Amino acid sequence: MNISVQVIPHLQQRYNTVGDWQVRDGTLYITVSELRYPNGVPYAKKENGQFVLAVHEMIEAFSCLYKGITEKEVDAFDLDLKKIEEAQELAIEIGDHPDSPYKQPHMLASGVERILCYVFGITWYEYEELLILLEEHYTQTKEDEKDAKRHTG
């Protein structure tokens, strides 16, 4: 299987996630969010952090595929508004949700992600805080765009 990794602005992700994977025509496509604060300032260890995100996605994708978990199942769960709300109430990532069909692959990938953060001198809580800020900015921006369309449409 070929693997393609692309770093994109967070607001260009298919949905509010800092890492995404899809399989098309025998190629694993991974997109990771560029690690910049919402004010545009780059994260100090930007390239290392983006690499760590990409490795997380590769491990998660290959583990899911190995277990027969499809990207459609992952996407459906990731976009389930009830599950998103429950994960927010529990202060966990959607992949850590008790009902997640890909919980084990996600947790394996998260463990490796933490190890790689340590190896590359990335402070976990700062890195995680940035990912949360990106997701909050995405939510607010999309809400603002919907409001603007309602007022102009």
N, CA, C and O atoms as a GROMACS GRO file, in nm:
protein
  612
    1MET      N    1   0.085  -0.118   0.000
    1MET     CA    2   0.000   0.000   0.000
    1MET      C    3   0.089   0.124   0.000
    1MET      O    4   0.184   0.132   0.077
    2ASN      N    5   0.057   0.218  -0.086
    2ASN     CA    6   0.125   0.347  -0.086
    2ASN      C    7   0.067   0.434   0.025
    2ASN      O    8  -0.049   0.419   0.064
    3ILE      N    9   0.149   0.525   0.074
    3ILE     CA   10   0.105   0.617   0.179
    3ILE      C   11   0.137   0.759   0.136
    3ILE      O   12   0.250   0.789   0.095
    4SER      N   13   0.038   0.845   0.144
    4SER     CA   14   0.054   0.987   0.113
    4SER      C   15   0.019   1.066   0.238
    4SER      O   16  -0.089   1.051   0.295
    5VAL      N   17   0.112   1.152   0.281
    5VAL     CA   18   0.089   1.236   0.397
    5VAL      C   19   0.093   1.381   0.352
    5VAL      O   20   0.186   1.424   0.284
    6GLN      N   21  -0.009   1.456   0.392
    6GLN     CA   22  -0.016   1.597   0.356
    6GLN      C   23  -0.049   1.678   0.481
    6GLN      O   24  -0.136   1.641   0.559
    7VAL      N   25   0.023   1.789   0.498
    7VAL     CA   26  -0.005   1.883   0.605
    7VAL      C   27  -0.092   1.993   0.545
    7VAL      O   28  -0.056   2.054   0.443
    8ILE      N   29  -0.207   2.019   0.609
    8ILE     CA   30  -0.300   2.120   0.557
    8ILE      C   31  -0.342   2.214   0.670
    8ILE      O   32  -0.331   2.179   0.787
    9PRO      N   33  -0.391   2.334   0.634
    9PRO     CA   34  -0.448   2.419   0.739
    9PRO      C   35  -0.563   2.346   0.808
    9PRO      O   36  -0.641   2.276   0.743
   10HIS      N   37  -0.573   2.364   0.938
   10HIS     CA   38  -0.674   2.290   1.015
   10HIS      C   39  -0.815   2.311   0.961
   10HIS      O   40  -0.895   2.216   0.959
   11LEU      N   41  -0.848   2.431   0.918
   11LEU     CA   42  -0.983   2.459   0.870
   11LEU      C   43  -1.015   2.386   0.738
   11LEU      O   44  -1.131   2.386   0.695
   12GLN      N   45  -0.915   2.326   0.675
   12GLN     CA   46  -0.938   2.250   0.551
   12GLN      C   47  -0.960   2.100   0.576
   12GLN      O   48  -0.981   2.025   0.482
   13GLN      N   49  -0.956   2.057   0.702
   13GLN     CA   50  -0.985   1.917   0.732
   13GLN      C   51  -1.130   1.887   0.694
   13GLN      O   52  -1.215   1.976   0.694
   14ARG      N   53  -1.159   1.760   0.662
   14ARG     CA   54  -1.296   1.721   0.624
   14ARG      C   55  -1.394   1.748   0.736
   14ARG      O   56  -1.509   1.784   0.710
   15TYR      N   57  -1.350   1.732   0.858
   15TYR     CA   58  -1.431   1.763   0.976
   15TYR      C   59  -1.334   1.802   1.086
   15TYR      O   60  -1.213   1.807   1.062
   16ASN      N   61  -1.383   1.830   1.204
   16ASN     CA   62  -1.300   1.887   1.310
   16ASN      C   63  -1.211   1.781   1.375
   16ASN      O   64  -1.243   1.726   1.481
   17THR      N   65  -1.101   1.754   1.310
   17THR     CA   66  -1.002   1.658   1.357
   17THR      C   67  -0.865   1.708   1.314
   17THR      O   68  -0.851   1.770   1.209
   18VAL      N   69  -0.763   1.682   1.396
   18VAL     CA   70  -0.628   1.726   1.360
   18VAL      C   71  -0.556   1.623   1.274
   18VAL      O   72  -0.452   1.653   1.216
   19GLY      N   73  -0.611   1.503   1.266
   19GLY     CA   74  -0.554   1.399   1.182
   19GLY      C   75  -0.666   1.318   1.120
   19GLY      O   76  -0.766   1.289   1.185
   20ASP      N   77  -0.647   1.281   0.995
   20ASP     CA   78  -0.752   1.210   0.922
   20ASP      C   79  -0.686   1.108   0.830
   20ASP      O   80  -0.575   1.130   0.781
   21TRP      N   81  -0.756   0.999   0.807
   21TRP     CA   82  -0.706   0.901   0.711
   21TRP      C   83  -0.819   0.848   0.626
   21TRP      O   84  -0.933   0.835   0.670
   22GLN      N   85  -0.784   0.817   0.501
   22GLN     CA   86  -0.877   0.760   0.405
   22GLN      C   87  -0.799   0.664   0.316
   22GLN      O   88  -0.680   0.684   0.292
   23VAL      N   89  -0.865   0.561   0.266
   23VAL     CA   90  -0.803   0.469   0.172
   23VAL      C   91  -0.878   0.481   0.040
   23VAL      O   92  -0.999   0.464   0.034
   24ARG      N   93  -0.802   0.509  -0.065
   24ARG     CA   94  -0.859   0.518  -0.200
   24ARG      C   95  -0.762   0.454  -0.299
   24ARG      O   96  -0.643   0.486  -0.300
   25ASP      N   97  -0.814   0.367  -0.381
   25ASP     CA   98  -0.733   0.305  -0.488
   25ASP      C   99  -0.602   0.247  -0.436
   25ASP      O  100  -0.498   0.262  -0.500
   26GLY      N  101  -0.607   0.181  -0.321
   26GLY     CA  102  -0.489   0.116  -0.267
   26GLY      C  103  -0.387   0.208  -0.203
   26GLY      O  104  -0.276   0.166  -0.172
   27THR      N  105  -0.423   0.333  -0.182
   27THR     CA  106  -0.333   0.430  -0.119
   27THR      C  107  -0.396   0.480   0.010
   27THR      O  108  -0.515   0.513   0.013
   28LEU      N  109  -0.316   0.485   0.115
   28LEU     CA  110  -0.358   0.544   0.241
   28LEU      C  111  -0.324   0.693   0.236
   28LEU      O  112  -0.208   0.730   0.227
   29TYR      N  113  -0.428   0.777   0.240
   29TYR     CA  114  -0.410   0.922   0.239
   29TYR      C  115  -0.428   0.973   0.381
   29TYR      O  116  -0.531   0.951   0.445
   30ILE      N  117  -0.327   1.042   0.429
   30ILE     CA  118  -0.331   1.099   0.563
   30ILE      C  119  -0.319   1.250   0.551
   30ILE      O  120  -0.231   1.302   0.481
   31THR      N  121  -0.408   1.321   0.620
   31THR     CA  122  -0.394   1.466   0.631
   31THR      C  123  -0.380   1.500   0.778
   31THR      O  124  -0.456   1.452   0.862
   32VAL      N  125  -0.282   1.583   0.809
   32VAL     CA  126  -0.265   1.632   0.945
   32VAL      C  127  -0.270   1.784   0.940
   32VAL      O  128  -0.228   1.847   0.843
   33SER      N  129  -0.322   1.840   1.047
   33SER     CA  130  -0.333   1.985   1.055
   33SER      C  131  -0.197   2.050   1.077
   33SER      O  132  -0.115   2.000   1.154
   34GLU      N  133  -0.177   2.161   1.009
   34GLU     CA  134  -0.057   2.240   1.033
   34GLU      C  135  -0.064   2.290   1.177
   34GLU      O  136  -0.166   2.342   1.221
   35LEU      N  137   0.044   2.274   1.249
   35LEU     CA  138   0.044   2.312   1.390
   35LEU      C  139   0.082   2.459   1.406
   35LEU      O  140   0.197   2.496   1.428
   36ARG      N  141  -0.022   2.540   1.394
   36ARG     CA  142  -0.014   2.684   1.417
   36ARG      C  143  -0.125   2.720   1.513
   36ARG      O  144  -0.235   2.665   1.506
   37TYR      N  145  -0.095   2.812   1.602
   37TYR     CA  146  -0.200   2.861   1.691
   37TYR      C  147  -0.302   2.937   1.608
   37TYR      O  148  -0.269   2.986   1.500
   38PRO      N  149  -0.426   2.947   1.656
   38PRO     CA  150  -0.529   3.019   1.578
   38PRO      C  151  -0.489   3.162   1.540
   38PRO      O  152  -0.541   3.216   1.442
   39ASN      N  153  -0.398   3.224   1.615
   39ASN     CA  154  -0.353   3.359   1.580
   39ASN      C  155  -0.245   3.357   1.472
   39ASN      O  156  -0.193   3.463   1.435
   40GLY      N  157  -0.209   3.238   1.422
   40GLY     CA  158  -0.113   3.226   1.313
   40GLY      C  159   0.029   3.195   1.355
   40GLY      O  160   0.112   3.163   1.270
   41VAL      N  161   0.058   3.203   1.483
   41VAL     CA  162   0.193   3.175   1.532
   41VAL      C  163   0.219   3.025   1.523
   41VAL      O  164   0.141   2.944   1.573
   42PRO      N  165   0.331   2.986   1.459
   42PRO     CA  166   0.360   2.843   1.450
   42PRO      C  167   0.400   2.784   1.585
   42PRO      O  168   0.463   2.850   1.667
   43TYR      N  169   0.361   2.659   1.605
   43TYR     CA  170   0.401   2.584   1.724
   43TYR      C  171   0.553   2.568   1.719
   43TYR      O  172   0.608   2.544   1.612
   44ALA      N  173   0.619   2.580   1.832
   44ALA     CA  174   0.766   2.578   1.838
   44ALA      C  175   0.825   2.450   1.776
   44ALA      O  176   0.929   2.457   1.711
   45LYS      N  177   0.761   2.338   1.796
   45LYS     CA  178   0.812   2.211   1.741
   45LYS      C  179   0.717   2.162   1.633
   45LYS      O  180   0.678   2.045   1.630
   46LYS      N  181   0.682   2.253   1.544
   46LYS     CA  182   0.580   2.229   1.441
   46LYS      C  183   0.606   2.102   1.359
   46LYS      O  184   0.519   2.015   1.351
   47GLU      N  185   0.724   2.091   1.297
   47GLU     CA  186   0.751   1.978   1.209
   47GLU      C  187   0.749   1.847   1.287
   47GLU      O  188   0.693   1.748   1.240
   48ASN      N  189   0.809   1.845   1.406
   48ASN     CA  190   0.809   1.724   1.487
   48ASN      C  191   0.666   1.685   1.525
   48ASN      O  192   0.629   1.568   1.518
   49GLY      N  193   0.586   1.782   1.565
   49GLY     CA  194   0.448   1.755   1.605
   49GLY      C  195   0.365   1.703   1.489
   49GLY      O  196   0.283   1.613   1.507
   50GLN      N  197   0.385   1.758   1.372
   50GLN     CA  198   0.311   1.713   1.254
   50GLN      C  199   0.351   1.570   1.218
   50GLN      O  200   0.266   1.490   1.178
   51PHE      N  201   0.479   1.538   1.231
   51PHE     CA  202   0.526   1.402   1.209
   51PHE      C  203   0.458   1.306   1.308
   51PHE      O  204   0.412   1.199   1.270
   52VAL      N  205   0.454   1.347   1.435
   52VAL     CA  206   0.392   1.264   1.539
   52VAL      C  207   0.245   1.239   1.507
   52VAL      O  208   0.196   1.127   1.521
   53LEU      N  209   0.174   1.343   1.463
   53LEU     CA  210   0.034   1.327   1.423
   53LEU      C  211   0.020   1.228   1.307
   53LEU      O  212  -0.068   1.143   1.307
   54ALA      N  213   0.109   1.240   1.210
   54ALA     CA  214   0.102   1.152   1.092
   54ALA      C  215   0.126   1.006   1.133
   54ALA      O  216   0.058   0.916   1.083
   55VAL      N  217   0.221   0.982   1.223
   55VAL     CA  218   0.248   0.846   1.270
   55VAL      C  219   0.125   0.792   1.343
   55VAL      O  220   0.087   0.676   1.325
   56HIS      N  221   0.063   0.877   1.426
   56HIS     CA  222  -0.060   0.835   1.495
   56HIS      C  223  -0.162   0.786   1.391
   56HIS      O  224  -0.220   0.679   1.406
   57GLU      N  225  -0.184   0.865   1.288
   57GLU     CA  226  -0.284   0.829   1.186
   57GLU      C  227  -0.246   0.700   1.114
   57GLU      O  228  -0.333   0.617   1.086
   58MET      N  229  -0.118   0.683   1.082
   58MET     CA  230  -0.075   0.560   1.014
   58MET      C  231  -0.101   0.438   1.101
   58MET      O  232  -0.155   0.338   1.053
   59ILE      N  233  -0.063   0.446   1.227
   59ILE     CA  234  -0.084   0.332   1.317
   59ILE      C  235  -0.233   0.304   1.334
   59ILE      O  236  -0.275   0.189   1.328
   60GLU      N  237  -0.311   0.409   1.354
   60GLU     CA  238  -0.455   0.391   1.370
   60GLU      C  239  -0.516   0.328   1.245
   60GLU      O  240  -0.594   0.233   1.254
   61ALA      N  241  -0.480   0.380   1.129
   61ALA     CA  242  -0.536   0.329   1.004
   61ALA      C  243  -0.500   0.183   0.981
   61ALA      O  244  -0.587   0.100   0.954
   62PHE      N  245  -0.371   0.151   0.993
   62PHE     CA  246  -0.330   0.012   0.969
   62PHE      C  247  -0.390  -0.082   1.071
   62PHE      O  248  -0.428  -0.194   1.037
   63SER      N  249  -0.399  -0.038   1.196
   63SER     CA  250  -0.461  -0.123   1.300
   63SER      C  251  -0.609  -0.145   1.271
   63SER      O  252  -0.659  -0.256   1.286
   64CYS      N  253  -0.678  -0.040   1.229
   64CYS     CA  254  -0.820  -0.054   1.194
   64CYS      C  255  -0.837  -0.150   1.078
   64CYS      O  256  -0.919  -0.242   1.083
   65LEU      N  257  -0.759  -0.130   0.973
   65LEU     CA  258  -0.771  -0.215   0.856
   65LEU      C  259  -0.740  -0.360   0.890
   65LEU      O  260  -0.808  -0.451   0.842
   66TYR      N  261  -0.640  -0.383   0.973
   66TYR     CA  262  -0.603  -0.517   1.017
   66TYR      C  263  -0.719  -0.584   1.092
   66TYR      O  264  -0.742  -0.704   1.078
   67LYS      N  265  -0.791  -0.504   1.172
   67LYS     CA  266  -0.902  -0.557   1.252
   67LYS      C  267  -1.034  -0.560   1.174
   67LYS      O  268  -1.136  -0.604   1.227
   68GLY      N  269  -1.033  -0.512   1.049
   68GLY     CA  270  -1.155  -0.511   0.969
   68GLY      C  271  -1.246  -0.393   0.997
   68GLY      O  272  -1.364  -0.395   0.962
   69ILE      N  273  -1.193  -0.290   1.062
   69ILE     CA  274  -1.270  -0.168   1.090
   69ILE      C  275  -1.252  -0.074   0.972
   69ILE      O  276  -1.139  -0.038   0.938
   70THR      N  277  -1.361  -0.035   0.911
   70THR     CA  278  -1.352   0.048   0.791
   70THR      C  279  -1.345   0.196   0.824
   70THR      O  280  -1.384   0.239   0.933
   71GLU      N  281  -1.295   0.272   0.729
   71GLU     CA  282  -1.291   0.418   0.748
   71GLU      C  283  -1.434   0.474   0.757
   71GLU      O  284  -1.456   0.574   0.825
   72LYS      N  285  -1.529   0.410   0.691
   72LYS     CA  286  -1.669   0.454   0.701
   72LYS      C  287  -1.720   0.441   0.844
   72LYS      O  288  -1.791   0.528   0.893
   73GLU      N  289  -1.684   0.330   0.911
   73GLU     CA  290  -1.725   0.312   1.051
   73GLU      C  291  -1.660   0.418   1.140
   73GLU      O  292  -1.725   0.474   1.228
   74VAL      N  293  -1.533   0.446   1.116
   74VAL     CA  294  -1.462   0.547   1.195
   74VAL      C  295  -1.525   0.684   1.172
   74VAL      O  296  -1.553   0.756   1.268
   75ASP      N  297  -1.546   0.720   1.046
   75ASP     CA  298  -1.605   0.850   1.014
   75ASP      C  299  -1.745   0.864   1.073
   75ASP      O  300  -1.780   0.968   1.129
   76ALA      N  301  -1.826   0.759   1.061
   76ALA     CA  302  -1.963   0.765   1.114
   76ALA      C  303  -1.961   0.790   1.264
   76ALA      O  304  -2.040   0.869   1.316
   77PHE      N  305  -1.871   0.722   1.334
   77PHE     CA  306  -1.862   0.742   1.479
   77PHE      C  307  -1.809   0.882   1.510
   77PHE      O  308  -1.862   0.951   1.597
   78ASP      N  309  -1.705   0.925   1.438
   78ASP     CA  310  -1.645   1.056   1.462
   78ASP      C  311  -1.743   1.171   1.437
   78ASP      O  312  -1.727   1.279   1.494
   79LEU      N  313  -1.843   1.148   1.353
   79LEU     CA  314  -1.939   1.254   1.318
   79LEU      C  315  -2.073   1.239   1.391
   79LEU      O  316  -2.165   1.318   1.367
   80ASP      N  317  -2.085   1.141   1.478
   80ASP     CA  318  -2.208   1.119   1.555
   80ASP      C  319  -2.218   1.227   1.663
   80ASP      O  320  -2.142   1.227   1.759
   81LEU      N  321  -2.312   1.319   1.646
   81LEU     CA  322  -2.323   1.434   1.736
   81LEU      C  323  -2.345   1.393   1.882
   81LEU      O  324  -2.293   1.458   1.972
   82LYS      N  325  -2.422   1.288   1.904
   82LYS     CA  326  -2.444   1.241   2.041
   82LYS      C  327  -2.313   1.191   2.103
   82LYS      O  328  -2.283   1.223   2.218
   83LYS      N  329  -2.236   1.114   2.027
   83LYS     CA  330  -2.108   1.062   2.077
   83LYS      C  331  -2.007   1.174   2.097
   83LYS      O  332  -1.928   1.171   2.191
   84ILE      N  333  -2.010   1.274   2.010
   84ILE     CA  334  -1.922   1.390   2.024
   84ILE      C  335  -1.952   1.462   2.154
   84ILE      O  336  -1.862   1.496   2.230
   85GLU      N  337  -2.080   1.483   2.179
   85GLU     CA  338  -2.122   1.551   2.302
   85GLU      C  339  -2.081   1.470   2.425
   85GLU      O  340  -2.033   1.526   2.524
   86GLU      N  341  -2.100   1.339   2.420
   86GLU     CA  342  -2.062   1.253   2.533
   86GLU      C  343  -1.911   1.260   2.556
   86GLU      O  344  -1.866   1.268   2.671
   87ALA      N  345  -1.832   1.257   2.448
   87ALA     CA  346  -1.686   1.265   2.462
   87ALA      C  347  -1.646   1.399   2.522
   87ALA      O  348  -1.555   1.405   2.606
   88GLN      N  349  -1.712   1.507   2.481
   88GLN     CA  350  -1.682   1.638   2.537
   88GLN      C  351  -1.714   1.642   2.686
   88GLN      O  352  -1.638   1.698   2.765
   89GLU      N  353  -1.828   1.584   2.724
   89GLU     CA  354  -1.865   1.580   2.866
   89GLU      C  355  -1.763   1.501   2.948
   89GLU      O  356  -1.737   1.534   3.063
   90LEU      N  357  -1.707   1.396   2.888
   90LEU     CA  358  -1.607   1.314   2.956
   90LEU      C  359  -1.466   1.373   2.945
   90LEU      O  360  -1.372   1.323   3.007
   91ALA      N  361  -1.451   1.479   2.866
   91ALA     CA  362  -1.321   1.544   2.840
   91ALA      C  363  -1.221   1.444   2.781
   91ALA      O  364  -1.106   1.436   2.824
   92ILE      N  365  -1.269   1.368   2.680
   92ILE     CA  366  -1.183   1.271   2.612
   92ILE      C  367  -1.194   1.292   2.461
   92ILE      O  368  -1.286   1.357   2.412
   93GLU      N  369  -1.099   1.236   2.389
   93GLU     CA  370  -1.106   1.236   2.244
   93GLU      C  371  -1.215   1.138   2.202
   93GLU      O  372  -1.245   1.042   2.274
   94ILE      N  373  -1.273   1.161   2.087
   94ILE     CA  374  -1.381   1.075   2.039
   94ILE      C  375  -1.334   0.930   2.025
   94ILE      O  376  -1.411   0.838   2.051
   95GLY      N  377  -1.210   0.909   1.985
   95GLY     CA  378  -1.157   0.773   1.972
   95GLY      C  379  -1.142   0.700   2.104
   95GLY      O  380  -1.133   0.577   2.106
   96ASP      N  381  -1.137   0.774   2.215
   96ASP     CA  382  -1.127   0.715   2.348
   96ASP      C  383  -1.264   0.680   2.407
   96ASP      O  384  -1.271   0.618   2.513
   97HIS      N  385  -1.370   0.718   2.340
   97HIS     CA  386  -1.507   0.694   2.388
   97HIS      C  387  -1.528   0.545   2.409
   97HIS      O  388  -1.484   0.464   2.327
   98PRO      N  389  -1.594   0.506   2.518
   98PRO     CA  390  -1.616   0.362   2.544
   98PRO      C  391  -1.684   0.287   2.430
   98PRO      O  392  -1.660   0.167   2.414
   99ASP      N  393  -1.766   0.354   2.350
   99ASP     CA  394  -1.837   0.288   2.240
   99ASP      C  395  -1.763   0.295   2.107
   99ASP      O  396  -1.812   0.244   2.006
  100SER      N  397  -1.646   0.357   2.106
  100SER     CA  398  -1.574   0.375   1.980
  100SER      C  399  -1.541   0.240   1.916
  100SER      O  400  -1.483   0.153   1.981
  101PRO      N  401  -1.577   0.223   1.789
  101PRO     CA  402  -1.546   0.097   1.722
  101PRO      C  403  -1.396   0.081   1.695
  101PRO      O  404  -1.349  -0.028   1.665
  102TYR      N  405  -1.322   0.190   1.708
  102TYR     CA  406  -1.177   0.186   1.682
  102TYR      C  407  -1.096   0.228   1.806
  102TYR      O  408  -0.986   0.280   1.794
  103LYS      N  409  -1.153   0.204   1.924
  103LYS     CA  410  -1.088   0.246   2.047
  103LYS      C  411  -0.948   0.184   2.062
  103LYS      O  412  -0.852   0.256   2.093
  104GLN      N  413  -0.935   0.055   2.041
  104GLN     CA  414  -0.804  -0.010   2.059
  104GLN      C  415  -0.702   0.046   1.959
  104GLN      O  416  -0.592   0.081   2.002
  105PRO      N  417  -0.732   0.055   1.830
  105PRO     CA  418  -0.633   0.115   1.738
  105PRO      C  419  -0.599   0.260   1.775
  105PRO      O  420  -0.484   0.302   1.764
  106HIS      N  421  -0.700   0.335   1.819
  106HIS     CA  422  -0.675   0.474   1.856
  106HIS      C  423  -0.585   0.482   1.979
  106HIS      O  424  -0.493   0.564   1.984
  107MET      N  425  -0.610   0.397   2.077
  107MET     CA  426  -0.529   0.400   2.200
  107MET      C  427  -0.386   0.354   2.173
  107MET      O  428  -0.292   0.409   2.230
  108LEU      N  429  -0.368   0.255   2.087
  108LEU     CA  430  -0.234   0.213   2.048
  108LEU      C  431  -0.161   0.330   1.982
  108LEU      O  432  -0.047   0.360   2.016
  109ALA      N  433  -0.228   0.395   1.888
  109ALA     CA  434  -0.168   0.509   1.818
  109ALA      C  435  -0.137   0.624   1.914
  109ALA      O  436  -0.034   0.690   1.901
  110SER      N  437  -0.225   0.647   2.011
  110SER     CA  438  -0.202   0.753   2.109
  110SER      C  439  -0.081   0.722   2.198
  110SER      O  440  -0.005   0.811   2.235
  111GLY      N  441  -0.064   0.595   2.232
  111GLY     CA  442   0.052   0.555   2.313
  111GLY      C  443   0.182   0.582   2.239
  111GLY      O  444   0.277   0.635   2.297
  112VAL      N  445   0.186   0.544   2.112
  112VAL     CA  446   0.306   0.570   2.031
  112VAL      C  447   0.326   0.721   2.014
  112VAL      O  448   0.438   0.770   2.017
  113GLU      N  449   0.216   0.793   1.998
  113GLU     CA  450   0.223   0.940   1.984
  113GLU      C  451   0.289   1.001   2.108
  113GLU      O  452   0.375   1.089   2.096
  114ARG      N  453   0.250   0.956   2.226
  114ARG     CA  454   0.310   1.007   2.350
  114ARG      C  455   0.459   0.974   2.357
  114ARG      O  456   0.539   1.058   2.398
  115ILE      N  457   0.495   0.853   2.318
  115ILE     CA  458   0.636   0.814   2.319
  115ILE      C  459   0.715   0.902   2.224
  115ILE      O  460   0.823   0.951   2.260
  116LEU      N  461   0.662   0.924   2.104
  116LEU     CA  462   0.732   1.008   2.006
  116LEU      C  463   0.742   1.153   2.053
  116LEU      O  464   0.842   1.219   2.027
  117CYS      N  465   0.641   1.201   2.121
  117CYS     CA  466   0.650   1.337   2.177
  117CYS      C  467   0.769   1.344   2.272
  117CYS      O  468   0.846   1.440   2.269
  118TYR      N  469   0.783   1.245   2.356
  118TYR     CA  470   0.896   1.242   2.449
  118TYR      C  471   1.029   1.239   2.373
  118TYR      O  472   1.121   1.314   2.405
  119VAL      N  473   1.038   1.153   2.272
  119VAL     CA  474   1.160   1.140   2.193
  119VAL      C  475   1.199   1.272   2.126
  119VAL      O  476   1.316   1.308   2.121
  120PHE      N  477   1.098   1.345   2.077
  120PHE     CA  478   1.125   1.470   2.004
  120PHE      C  479   1.119   1.594   2.092
  120PHE      O  480   1.118   1.706   2.041
  121GLY      N  481   1.114   1.576   2.223
  121GLY     CA  482   1.117   1.690   2.314
  121GLY      C  483   0.991   1.774   2.312
  121GLY      O  484   0.995   1.894   2.340
  122ILE      N  485   0.879   1.711   2.280
  122ILE     CA  486   0.751   1.781   2.277
  122ILE      C  487   0.683   1.762   2.413
  122ILE      O  488   0.661   1.649   2.456
  123THR      N  489   0.651   1.872   2.478
  123THR     CA  490   0.581   1.864   2.606
  123THR      C  491   0.435   1.827   2.578
  123THR      O  492   0.364   1.901   2.511
  124TRP      N  493   0.392   1.712   2.632
  124TRP     CA  494   0.259   1.659   2.599
  124TRP      C  495   0.148   1.759   2.626
  124TRP      O  496   0.063   1.781   2.539
  125TYR      N  497   0.146   1.821   2.745
  125TYR     CA  498   0.032   1.908   2.777
  125TYR      C  499   0.028   2.031   2.687
  125TYR      O  500  -0.080   2.078   2.654
  126GLU      N  501   0.143   2.084   2.645
  126GLU     CA  502   0.143   2.199   2.552
  126GLU      C  503   0.093   2.157   2.414
  126GLU      O  504   0.015   2.228   2.351
  127TYR      N  505   0.138   2.043   2.370
  127TYR     CA  506   0.098   1.987   2.240
  127TYR      C  507  -0.053   1.961   2.240
  127TYR      O  508  -0.123   1.999   2.146
  128GLU      N  509  -0.101   1.894   2.346
  128GLU     CA  510  -0.243   1.863   2.356
  128GLU      C  511  -0.327   1.991   2.365
  128GLU      O  512  -0.436   1.999   2.308
  129GLU      N  513  -0.277   2.090   2.436
  129GLU     CA  514  -0.347   2.218   2.447
  129GLU      C  515  -0.363   2.284   2.310
  129GLU      O  516  -0.468   2.339   2.279
  130LEU      N  517  -0.258   2.277   2.228
  130LEU     CA  518  -0.265   2.333   2.093
  130LEU      C  519  -0.371   2.260   2.010
  130LEU      O  520  -0.448   2.323   1.939
  131LEU      N  521  -0.374   2.127   2.020
  131LEU     CA  522  -0.473   2.050   1.943
  131LEU      C  523  -0.615   2.088   1.985
  131LEU      O  524  -0.704   2.097   1.900
  132ILE      N  525  -0.636   2.110   2.114
  132ILE     CA  526  -0.768   2.152   2.163
  132ILE      C  527  -0.802   2.291   2.111
  132ILE      O  528  -0.915   2.315   2.069
  133LEU      N  529  -0.705   2.382   2.112
  133LEU     CA  530  -0.728   2.517   2.060
  133LEU      C  531  -0.766   2.513   1.912
  133LEU      O  532  -0.856   2.586   1.870
  134LEU      N  533  -0.699   2.430   1.835
  134LEU     CA  534  -0.731   2.417   1.693
  134LEU      C  535  -0.874   2.368   1.673
  134LEU      O  536  -0.946   2.419   1.588
  135GLU      N  537  -0.914   2.269   1.753
  135GLU     CA  538  -1.049   2.215   1.740
  135GLU      C  539  -1.154   2.318   1.783
  135GLU      O  540  -1.260   2.327   1.721
  136GLU      N  541  -1.126   2.394   1.888
  136GLU     CA  542  -1.220   2.498   1.932
  136GLU      C  543  -1.230   2.607   1.826
  136GLU      O  544  -1.340   2.657   1.799
  137HIS      N  545  -1.117   2.644   1.766
  137HIS     CA  546  -1.117   2.746   1.660
  137HIS      C  547  -1.197   2.699   1.539
  137HIS      O  548  -1.270   2.777   1.478
  138TYR      N  549  -1.183   2.571   1.504
  138TYR     CA  550  -1.257   2.513   1.392
  138TYR      C  551  -1.407   2.525   1.418
  138TYR      O  552  -1.482   2.571   1.332
  139THR      N  553  -1.449   2.484   1.537
  139THR     CA  554  -1.591   2.488   1.573
  139THR      C  555  -1.644   2.631   1.564
  139THR      O  556  -1.749   2.655   1.504
  140GLN      N  557  -1.572   2.726   1.622
  140GLN     CA  558  -1.616   2.866   1.622
  140GLN      C  559  -1.620   2.922   1.480
  140GLN      O  560  -1.714   2.992   1.444
  141THR      N  561  -1.519   2.892   1.400
  141THR     CA  562  -1.514   2.943   1.263
  141THR      C  563  -1.630   2.888   1.180
  141THR      O  564  -1.693   2.964   1.106
  142LYS      N  565  -1.658   2.760   1.192
  142LYS     CA  566  -1.768   2.699   1.116
  142LYS      C  567  -1.903   2.757   1.161
  142LYS      O  568  -1.992   2.778   1.079
  143GLU      N  569  -1.919   2.782   1.292
  143GLU     CA  570  -2.042   2.844   1.342
  143GLU      C  571  -2.056   2.986   1.288
  143GLU      O  572  -2.164   3.028   1.248
  144ASP      N  573  -1.946   3.060   1.287
  144ASP     CA  574  -1.948   3.197   1.234
  144ASP      C  575  -1.984   3.198   1.086
  144ASP      O  576  -2.057   3.285   1.040
  145GLU      N  577  -1.931   3.100   1.010
  145GLU     CA  578  -1.962   3.090   0.868
  145GLU      C  579  -2.110   3.061   0.845
  145GLU      O  580  -2.172   3.118   0.755
  146LYS      N  581  -2.167   2.973   0.927
  146LYS     CA  582  -2.311   2.942   0.916
  146LYS      C  583  -2.395   3.067   0.948
  146LYS      O  584  -2.493   3.095   0.879
  147ASP      N  585  -2.357   3.139   1.052
  147ASP     CA  586  -2.428   3.262   1.089
  147ASP      C  587  -2.422   3.364   0.976
  147ASP      O  588  -2.522   3.428   0.944
  148ALA      N  589  -2.305   3.379   0.916
  148ALA     CA  590  -2.288   3.475   0.807
  148ALA      C  591  -2.376   3.437   0.688
  148ALA      O  592  -2.436   3.524   0.626
  149LYS      N  593  -2.384   3.308   0.656
  149LYS     CA  594  -2.470   3.262   0.546
  149LYS      C  595  -2.617   3.288   0.575
  149LYS      O  596  -2.693   3.325   0.485
  150ARG      N  597  -2.658   3.268   0.700
  150ARG     CA  598  -2.798   3.293   0.737
  150ARG      C  599  -2.834   3.441   0.721
  150ARG      O  600  -2.945   3.474   0.681
  151HIS      N  601  -2.740   3.527   0.753
  151HIS     CA  602  -2.766   3.671   0.747
  151HIS      C  603  -2.757   3.728   0.606
  151HIS      O  604  -2.814   3.833   0.577
  152THR      N  605  -2.684   3.657   0.516
  152THR     CA  606  -2.670   3.706   0.380
  152THR      C  607  -2.756   3.630   0.281
  152THR      O  608  -2.776   3.673   0.168
  153GLY      N  609  -2.808   3.515   0.325
  153GLY     CA  610  -2.877   3.425   0.233
  153GLY      C  611  -3.021   3.438   0.237
  153GLY      O  612  -3.092   3.368   0.164
   0.00000   0.00000   0.00000
